[in-house]
Amino acid sequence: MAWQSTVPPERRRLDESKKEINTFVRHNAGWVIEGCYADLLELVTQSANEIISMNLPVDACIANARKRPWEPHKYESPEAQNINLEMLIKWIMQYTERNDACSEIAHRKLYDNFKGKKTLYISRESGSL
């Protein structure tokens, strides 16, 4: 819902994503949305009764990026995927400093402002409120 089906992929305009998300929510009584785009997640906070957020340490996210499996829907080969690995790691390292829809600032604001049940995971092993 966030991306256009183009090569290279491009982010959809927010109003296009909003229309698709609203249609999905209207036609489904129960749903789970996974994602890191706070601007998209904010569109459903009024309809959601619970959020689960992961805020792992940056070094854990980098380790996960290094171990991620090949994504054949995005890349023609594992080697092609790994060409972007250093760019991805740099992007992860900037998580706490950026001020975009995928930043810690945006995620924290979304989490803090949510009024329903919420769980924050700060490690792979445990969650805390």
ZIVEN-V66019 format. One line per field, one symbol per residue. ss: DSSP state (H for helix, E for strand, - for the rest). phi: phi as a letter, one per 40 degrees, with the letter a starting at -180 (. if undefined). burial: + if it has 16 or more other ideal C-beta (glycine too) atoms within 10 Angstrom, else -. A space follows every 50 residues. Layout:
ss = ???
phi = ???
burial = ???
//
This chain:
ss = --E-------E--HHHHHHHHHHHHHH----------HHHHHHH-----E EEEE---HHHHHHHHHH----------HHHHHH-HHHHHHHHH------- ---HHHHHHHHHH---EEEEE-----EE-
phi = .cbccbbccbcccdcccdcccccccccbcbabbbibcccccccbccccba bbbbbcddccccccccccccbccbbcadccccccccccccccccdcbcbb cbccdccccdcccccccabbcbaccabac
burial = -+---------+----++--+---+-------+---++-+++++---+-- +-+-------++------------------+------+---+--+----- ++++-++--++--+---------------
//
